[in-house]
Amino acid sequence: MTHSAILAAAGLTPADLSGGTLAVRSPIDGAELALVRETDPAAMPAIIARAQTAFHAWREVPAPRRGELVRLLGEELRAAKTELGALVTLEVGKITSEGLGEVQEMIDICDFAVGLSRQLYGLTIASERPGHRMAETWLPMGPVGVISAFNFPVAVWSWNAALALVCGDPVIWKPSEKTPLTAIATMKIMDRALARFGDAPDGLCQLVIGGPEIGAALVASKAVPILSATGSTRMGGVVGPQVMARWGRPILELGGNNAMIVAPSADLDMAVRAIVFGAVGTAGQRCTSLRRLIAHHSIRADLVARLVKAYASLPVGDPRKAGTLIGPLVDTAARDRMLAQIAKAKAEGGIVHGGTPVTADVPQGAYVTPALVEMPVQTETVREETFAPILYVMGYDSLNEAIAIQNDVPQGLSSCIFTLNLREAETFLSAAGSDCGIANVNIGPSGAEIGGAFGGEKETGGGRESGSDAWKAYMRRQTSTVNYSAKLPLAQGVRFDV
């Protein structure tokens, strides 16, 4: 399909694609897709006020009824999966299966949230005072600001929106300036669900488009009590303190410098498959991408030889073509950062395999071969996260040494070990093991399912989204005590007779 056909199939009209100043280009070939109209920063107070008004109505709607809206959203996403997935590929450069997979992730979180709408459970707590009942209840909190990144342009919004909506909270979404078209198309899908729902308050789901000034309005507003931000650690270091300074609640999903330990007992065939997908999937532009490989010295040479062979066979090119496994980086700036980082690693003693620009038989985008870099030790360059397909390889002798190398980075998102040794696996998952929010055994660091809470520690921000009890971040906890007796005893045995 042509670019214009993909845009039209996703429901984008000429009015959506023109009349603005924000140029949107496809990383596939650099073609300009649209000139999108940006939100006027002066309009942000009214937009936020609209969300607050919606909150006052939506919080009164029973949670199972709120779940019905998310169920309808899931139905609309199923109907639009092919078209929205193709738009993700066009705007981000993901291969076709990954574009479709991102939409499937949206569908999955809708299914999860629909069930959650009947399971916003609190607790009944034993009281030390006779004739008293204590309970813990979870209540809606207010509008949620969502600032998403380019690499998962729609899935991250759905993680937040599906949970926020069933929890009773409106959502204001600011997508990356690089990927506004997928956001516009998603909001059209949301509008169809809202129309079928019938009586949702105006302003329940809003989209704002623009640069830092738009995001800053969400970060600064006390009327946006929850702010979910996905992006770099540098961005989170600015956003988090500002939200907390106004007593808001930040949910931060920031950098990842994810490692895999490969033990002597590992199934190397499985490990190689996991390494390649983890390191080069989405052209290394996932926050969970594999960036460091820590292999036991006894198998390191064999493993590197297998990986060099596998890397050499990887098809790089137009992500829409069948058989392509690696599409473009998001832009030339990302390519230049990758090449500069490889040069730094080489200067620190790294032996580089791959990592070169690709210009033949590809469109006019930022295409590179993935890089495998054998490092003598974990240097400062290795400790930095580079959003590109660079995999640093290091060796180890003992498991404790491997875990120490893995944990010795500022980020703490995802991690994994390949081993058939039960003691090694359990040690890796213990308090003495991985310090990351995600820790896997015999599976790579990338491709998390929505059923588990997603997020990490240290400079990854500490936030959690998606499954498990991540929903609690979108609600406020209230502990209540009811005295149904005819007396007024005090807690802790305090006596205060008057």
C-alpha positions in Angstrom: 0.0 0.0 0.0 1.1 3.6 -0.6 1.6 6.0 2.3 -1.6 7.8 1.5 -3.6 4.5 1.3 -2.3 3.5 4.8 -3.2 6.9 6.2 -6.7 6.8 4.7 -7.3 3.2 5.8 -6.5 4.3 9.4 -9.2 6.9 9.2 -7.0 10.0 8.8 -8.5 12.7 6.7 -6.9 15.5 4.7 -7.9 17.8 7.6 -6.0 15.6 10.0 -2.9 15.7 7.8 -2.6 19.3 6.9 -2.9 22.9 8.1 -0.4 22.6 10.9 3.3 23.2 11.5 4.5 19.9 13.0 6.1 17.9 10.2 5.7 14.1 10.5 8.1 12.0 8.5 8.2 8.2 8.1 11.5 6.7 9.2 11.0 4.1 6.4 12.0 6.6 3.6 12.0 10.1 5.2 8.8 11.0 3.3 6.7 13.8 4.9 3.4 12.3 5.9 1.7 15.3 7.4 1.8 18.8 8.8 -0.2 18.3 12.0 -1.8 21.1 13.9 -0.4 21.5 17.4 -2.4 22.3 20.5 -2.2 25.9 21.5 -0.5 26.0 24.9 -2.9 28.7 26.0 -5.7 26.2 25.6 -4.2 23.8 28.1 -6.0 25.2 31.2 -9.4 24.8 29.5 -8.5 21.2 28.4 -7.5 20.3 32.0 -10.6 21.9 33.4 -12.7 19.9 30.9 -11.0 16.7 32.3 -11.8 17.8 35.8 -15.5 18.3 35.0 -15.5 14.8 33.3 -13.9 13.4 36.5 -16.7 14.6 38.7 -19.3 12.7 36.6 -17.2 9.6 35.7 -16.2 8.8 39.3 -20.0 8.4 40.1 -20.4 5.7 37.3 -20.1 2.2 38.7 -16.8 0.5 37.9 -18.4 -2.4 36.0 -20.2 0.2 33.8 -16.9 2.0 33.3 -15.4 -1.3 32.2 -18.1 -1.6 29.5 -16.5 1.4 27.8 -13.1 -0.3 27.8 -14.7 -3.5 26.5 -16.1 -1.5 23.5 -12.7 0.0 23.0 -11.2 -3.5 22.8 -13.8 -4.4 20.2 -13.1 -1.4 18.1 -9.3 -2.1 18.3 -9.9 -5.6 17.1 -11.8 -4.3 14.1 -9.0 -1.8 13.3 -6.0 -3.9 14.1 -4.7 -4.3 10.6 -5.0 -0.7 9.7 -3.6 0.7 13.0 -0.8 -1.8 12.9 0.1 -0.7 9.4 0.1 2.9 10.5 2.5 2.1 13.4 4.8 0.5 10.9 4.7 3.6 8.7 5.2 6.1 11.4 7.7 4.2 13.6 9.4 1.9 11.2 8.5 -1.4 13.0 8.3 -4.5 11.0 4.7 -5.6 10.1 4.4 -8.3 12.8 5.6 -5.9 15.5 3.2 -3.2 14.4 0.3 -5.7 14.6 1.7 -7.0 17.9 1.6 -3.5 19.4 -2.2 -3.2 18.6 -2.7 -6.7 20.0 -1.1 -5.5 23.3 -3.8 -2.7 23.4 -6.5 -5.3 22.9 -5.0 -7.5 25.7 -4.9 -4.7 28.2 -8.5 -3.8 27.4 -9.4 -7.4 28.2 -7.5 -7.3 31.4 -9.1 -4.0 32.4 -12.6 -5.2 31.8 -12.1 -8.0 34.3 -10.4 -5.5 36.6 -13.5 -3.3 36.6 -15.3 -6.0 38.8 -12.2 -6.6 41.0 -11.2 -3.2 42.5 -11.0 -5.0 45.8 -10.3 -3.4 49.1 -9.8 -5.1 52.5 -11.7 -5.7 55.7 -9.3 -5.2 58.6 -9.6 -6.5 62.1 -10.1 -3.7 64.6 -8.7 -3.9 68.1 -11.8 -2.1 69.4 -14.9 -4.0 70.1 -18.0 -3.0 68.0 -15.8 -1.5 65.3 -15.2 -2.4 61.7 -12.2 -1.3 59.7 -12.1 -1.3 55.9 -9.8 -0.2 53.1 -11.4 1.2 49.9 -9.9 2.3 46.6 -11.4 5.4 45.1 -10.9 7.4 41.8 -8.2 10.1 42.0 -8.6 12.5 39.1 -7.4 13.2 35.6 -4.3 11.3 34.4 -1.8 12.9 32.1 0.0 10.5 29.8 3.2 11.5 28.0 4.2 8.6 25.7 7.4 7.9 23.6 7.8 7.2 19.9 8.9 3.6 20.2 5.5 2.3 21.5 3.3 5.1 20.2 -0.1 3.6 21.1 0.4 0.6 23.5 1.7 2.7 26.4 -1.3 5.0 26.1 -3.6 1.9 26.3 -1.8 0.6 29.4 -2.6 3.8 31.2 -6.0 4.6 29.6 -7.6 1.2 30.1 -6.7 1.1 33.7 -7.4 4.8 34.4 -10.9 4.6 32.8 -12.0 1.6 34.9 -10.6 3.2 38.0 -12.7 6.3 37.4 -10.1 8.7 36.0 -10.2 10.8 32.7 -7.1 10.8 30.5 -5.2 13.6 28.7 -2.7 12.1 26.2 0.4 13.9 24.9 2.1 11.6 22.3 5.7 12.0 21.1 6.0 14.8 18.5 7.5 12.1 16.2 4.3 9.9 16.3 1.1 12.0 16.4 -0.6 10.3 13.6 -1.0 7.0 15.4 -2.4 8.9 18.3 -4.9 10.7 16.2 -6.0 7.4 14.6 -6.3 5.8 18.1 -8.5 8.6 19.3 -10.8 8.1 16.4 -11.1 4.5 17.5 -11.8 5.7 21.0 -14.4 8.1 19.8 -16.2 5.2 18.1 -16.2 3.3 21.4 -17.5 6.4 23.2 -20.3 6.8 20.7 -21.4 3.2 21.3 -21.2 3.6 25.0 -23.6 6.5 24.8 -23.4 8.6 28.0 -19.7 9.2 28.8 -19.0 12.7 30.0 -17.5 15.2 27.5 -13.7 15.4 28.0 -13.2 11.9 29.3 -10.4 11.2 26.8 -8.5 14.0 25.2 -5.5 14.3 22.9 -3.0 17.2 23.0 -0.2 17.5 20.4 2.9 19.5 20.7 6.3 19.9 22.2 7.7 20.4 25.7 5.4 23.4 26.5 2.3 21.1 26.2 3.9 18.5 28.4 5.0 21.1 30.9 1.4 22.2 31.4 0.4 18.7 32.4 3.4 18.3 34.6 2.7 21.6 36.4 -1.1 21.4 36.9 -2.4 20.4 40.3 -5.6 19.5 38.6 -3.7 16.5 37.0 -3.0 14.5 40.1 -1.4 11.6 38.2 1.3 12.0 35.5 2.5 9.0 33.6 5.7 9.7 31.6 7.6 7.3 29.3 11.0 8.4 28.0 14.6 9.0 28.8 16.0 9.1 32.3 17.0 12.8 31.6 13.3 13.6 31.0 12.2 11.7 34.1 14.7 13.5 36.2 12.9 16.8 35.3 9.3 15.5 35.3 9.4 13.4 38.5 10.6 16.1 40.9 8.2 18.7 39.4 5.2 16.5 39.8 6.1 15.5 43.4 6.8 19.2 44.3 3.2 19.9 43.7 2.2 16.8 45.6 1.2 14.9 42.5 1.9 11.2 41.7 4.4 10.4 39.0 4.4 7.1 37.2 7.8 7.0 35.4 8.9 4.5 32.8 12.4 5.5 31.9 15.7 4.0 30.6 16.8 0.4 30.5 20.3 -1.1 30.1 19.1 -4.7 30.1 21.4 -7.7 30.5 21.4 -11.4 29.9 23.7 -13.8 31.8 24.5 -17.0 29.8 25.7 -19.8 32.1 27.7 -22.8 31.2 24.6 -25.1 31.3 22.5 -22.9 29.0 20.8 -24.2 26.0 22.8 -22.1 23.5 20.3 -22.6 20.6 17.6 -21.1 22.8 19.9 -18.4 24.1 20.9 -17.3 20.6 17.3 -16.9 19.4 16.5 -14.9 22.5 19.6 -12.7 22.2 18.9 -11.8 18.6 15.3 -10.9 19.1 16.0 -9.1 22.3 18.9 -7.0 20.9 17.7 -6.2 17.4 13.9 -6.3 17.6 12.4 -2.9 16.9 15.9 -2.0 15.7 17.0 -2.0 19.3 14.5 0.8 20.2 12.7 -0.9 23.0 13.2 0.2 26.6 13.6 -3.6 27.3 16.0 -4.2 24.4 19.0 -6.4 25.3 22.0 -4.2 25.5 24.6 -6.3 27.5 25.5 -9.9 27.2 27.4 -11.5 30.1 28.6 -14.9 29.0 30.6 -17.5 31.0 34.2 -17.6 29.8 33.9 -21.3 29.0 31.2 -20.7 26.4 31.8 -17.1 25.4 33.8 -17.7 22.2 31.3 -20.3 20.9 28.4 -18.0 21.7 30.0 -15.0 20.0 30.8 -17.0 16.9 27.1 -18.1 16.7 25.9 -14.6 17.1 28.3 -13.1 14.5 26.9 -15.7 12.0 23.3 -15.0 13.0 23.8 -11.2 12.8 25.3 -11.5 9.3 22.2 -13.2 8.1 19.6 -10.7 9.4 17.6 -8.9 6.7 17.7 -5.1 7.1 15.4 -3.0 5.0 11.8 -1.8 4.4 9.9 -3.1 7.4 6.8 -3.6 5.2 8.5 -6.3 3.1 8.0 -9.9 4.0 11.2 -11.4 5.5 12.6 -8.1 6.9 13.6 -8.4 10.5 15.3 -5.0 11.1 13.7 -1.8 10.0 15.1 1.7 10.3 16.1 3.7 13.3 13.6 6.5 14.0 15.8 9.2 12.4 19.3 10.1 11.3 20.1 11.6 14.7 19.5 8.1 16.3 21.9 6.6 13.7 24.6 9.1 14.4 24.3 8.5 18.1 24.7 4.8 17.5 27.8 5.2 15.3 29.4 7.6 17.9 28.8 5.2 20.7 30.3 2.3 18.7 33.4 4.5 18.1 33.7 5.2 21.9 33.4 1.5 22.7 36.1 0.7 20.1 38.4 3.3 21.7 37.9 1.5 25.0 39.1 -1.8 23.5 35.9 -3.1 22.0 36.0 -5.5 19.0 33.1 -4.5 16.7 31.1 -6.8 14.5 28.6 -5.0 12.3 27.2 -1.6 13.2 27.6 0.0 9.8 25.1 2.1 7.8 23.1 0.4 5.1 22.3 2.3 1.9 22.0 -0.3 -0.8 18.6 -1.8 -1.6 16.9 0.2 1.2 14.7 3.3 1.1 16.1 6.7 2.2 15.9 6.1 5.9 18.4 5.6 8.7 19.2 1.9 8.3 22.1 0.2 10.0 23.3 -3.3 10.6 23.1 -4.4 14.3 26.4 -4.2 16.2 28.0 -6.8 18.4 30.8 -5.4 20.5 33.1 -7.6 22.5 34.3 -5.6 25.5 37.2 -6.4 27.8 35.2 -5.0 30.8 32.1 -3.0 31.5 33.2 0.5 30.7 31.3 3.8 31.1 30.2 3.6 27.5 28.6 0.2 28.2 26.8 1.7 31.3 25.1 4.2 29.1 21.9 3.3 27.3 21.9 3.9 23.6 18.6 3.5 21.9 19.9 1.4 19.0 20.9 -2.2 18.2 24.2 -2.3 20.0 24.9 -5.4 22.1 28.0 -5.4 24.3 29.5 -8.8 25.2 31.5 -9.4 28.4 32.7 -12.5 30.2 32.5 -13.8 33.8 33.8 -16.6 36.0 31.4 -16.9 38.9 27.7 -16.3 39.1 28.2 -13.6 41.8 30.5 -11.8 39.4 28.0 -11.9 36.6 25.2 -10.6 38.8 27.5 -7.8 40.0 28.2 -6.8 36.4 24.5 -6.9 35.6 23.5 -4.7 38.5 26.4 -2.2 38.1 24.5 0.2 35.9 22.2 3.2 36.7 19.1 1.6 35.2 17.1 -1.3 36.5 14.4 -2.3 34.1 14.7 -5.9 32.7 17.1 -8.8 33.1 17.4 -12.5 32.4 19.6 -15.6 32.8 19.9 -18.6 30.6 20.7 -21.6 32.7 19.6 -25.2 33.4 21.0 -25.1 36.9 18.2 -24.6 39.4 20.5 -23.1 42.0 21.7 -20.5 39.6 18.1 -19.7 38.4 16.8 -19.3 42.0 19.8 -17.2 43.1 19.2 -14.9 40.1 15.6 -14.4 41.2 16.5 -13.9 44.9 17.2 -10.8 46.9 20.9 -11.4 46.1 20.2 -11.6 42.4 18.9 -9.2 39.8 18.0 -5.7 41.0 15.6 -5.1 38.1 11.8 -4.8 38.0 11.7 -7.6 35.5 13.8 -10.8 35.9 13.4 -13.8 33.6 14.9 -17.3 33.4 15.4 -18.9 29.9 13.6 -16.1 28.2 14.9 -12.8 26.9 14.3 -9.4 28.6 12.0 -8.1 25.9 8.3 -8.8 25.1 6.6 -8.5 28.5 3.1 -9.7 28.8 0.4 -7.3 30.0 -0.6 -9.6 33.0 2.5 -8.5 35.0 3.2 -5.1 36.3 5.7 -3.4 34.0 8.5 -1.1 35.2 11.8 -1.0 36.9 14.0 0.4 39.7 16.8 2.9 40.1 17.0 5.4 37.1 14.2 3.5 35.4 11.9 5.5 37.7 10.2 2.9 39.9 6.8 3.2 38.2 4.5 0.3 37.3 2.0 0.0 34.5 -0.2 -2.6 32.9 -1.0 -5.7 34.9 -0.9 -7.1 38.4 -1.9 -4.4 41.0 -0.5 -1.5 38.9 -4.1 -0.2 38.9 -3.6 1.0 42.4 -1.4 3.9 41.1 -4.5 5.4 39.5 -6.6 5.4 42.7 -6.5 6.8 46.2 -6.6 4.5 49.3 -9.1 5.3 52.0 -9.1 3.5 55.4 -12.4 3.9 57.2 -13.6 2.8 60.6 -17.3 2.3 61.6 -18.3 2.2 65.3 -21.6 0.3 65.5 -21.4 -0.1 69.3 -22.8 2.2 72.0 -19.4 2.9 73.5 -16.4 5.0 72.3 -13.2 3.1 73.2 -9.9 4.6 72.0 -7.2 2.7 70.2 -4.0 1.6 72.0 -5.9 1.5 75.3 -5.8 5.3 75.7 -8.2 6.6 78.3 -9.6 10.2 78.0 -12.6 10.4 80.4 -14.4 13.7 80.5 
